[in-house]
Every structure is written in C-alpha cells, then in structure tokens.
Amino acid sequence: MLHHIRGKLIEVKPTEAIIDCQGLGYQVNISLNTYSAIAHQQELMLFLHPIYKEDSQTLYGFSSKQERDVFVHLISVSGVGGNTARTILSSLSPLEVIAGIGREDVALLQSVKGIGAKTAQRVIIDLKDKLASLAEEVDVAGHNPGLKAEAIAALEVLGYPARQSERVLSKLLQDPAISSIEELIKAALKKL
C-alpha cells in the first residue's frame, strides 16, 4: 500500500498535482483544501490513498493525515466514491466534516454539491461512531491535545505546577491564532 509521496511539484491545478519523484511523474488527485496548502510549494509531501478498480488506478493525495483519514472513512460509505469524497473535502475542512457528522448536521453535508439528503443521512449513520475517535484527537478549537500535554510538560520542567498550567493553557487554546507549541508556551509564560 502506498503511504506518501515526497518530491518536486511540477504542476498543480485545483483538482490535481503532478509530482516528480526521482524522475517518475505521479498524477495525484487532490481536494481544494490540499490545493490551498501546496499551491506555492516546490518540494512537498502528500499522504496518499490509492483506489484500484478493474480498469483504472487512481491516486488521491492529502496535505495532512487527518484529511486522508476522513477521506478513507467517507469512501467506506456505500454510494460515496473517491470523487464524491474529494468534493466533500473541497467544500468542507476535515474538522468541519468530523464536527458536522458528530452533531448529525444533515444540512451541512447537503450544502456540498452533489450530496442529497439520503447520502448525507447515510454518511452520518455510517460514520458517526467511526469518526468519534478522530473527533477526540482534536479539541473544540481544532488543536491537537498532544500540544496541550507537551506544553504542560515543558512548563513543569520550568517549575510551574501542572494544574495551574492546564488552566492557563485551556484558555489559550481557545485562541485560533496560536498554532505552534512555541507560541503556546510563550503565551502561557506571560500569564503564569
């Protein structure tokens, strides 16, 4: 099974990228989310998911593992193929898909072109429990809980109590502007 590809971006369009990997060019189907993330890169890595059919082999590429995981879950639903899943991930971010399915938001899924009420309901019924584990990996503000644990550990090394650090970090993680461990620790040090 193909896991990822690393190489030089030769050409990119909103729906596909051509990647040169040691002299071999790969055509990889991408979502608009991935396109936005890679459009200005020269060297890149994409997480892959191949779909093999009797008459074709198609590679789908994603800028994050989370997007690939959501894609794999989406294509497991009867009636949702690779192109439909890619359309969903072009209209909604992986976090929006996970949150929408978690709260059973049929209207959100129907807002995607080509998704009707029956397909939206089927996606929710089939994936609600499966995506619960992905939802737990990301808190409300879209941060990885490992980020919080890592920051608490770093602050403990600096002599700050874990309980106090956790309270400060919980408030700071609600700020979408904080995206890295360094920013989080610097902001926490100002509040402690």
Secondary structure by P-SEA (a helix, b strand, c coil): cccccccccccccccbbbbbccccccbbbbcaaaaaaccccccccccbbbbbcccbbbbbbbccaaaaaaaaaaaacccccaaaaaaaaaaccaaaaaaaaaacccccccccccccaaaaaaaaaaccccaaaaaaacccccccaaaaaaaaaaaaaacccaaaaaaaaaaaaaccccccaaaaaaaaaaac
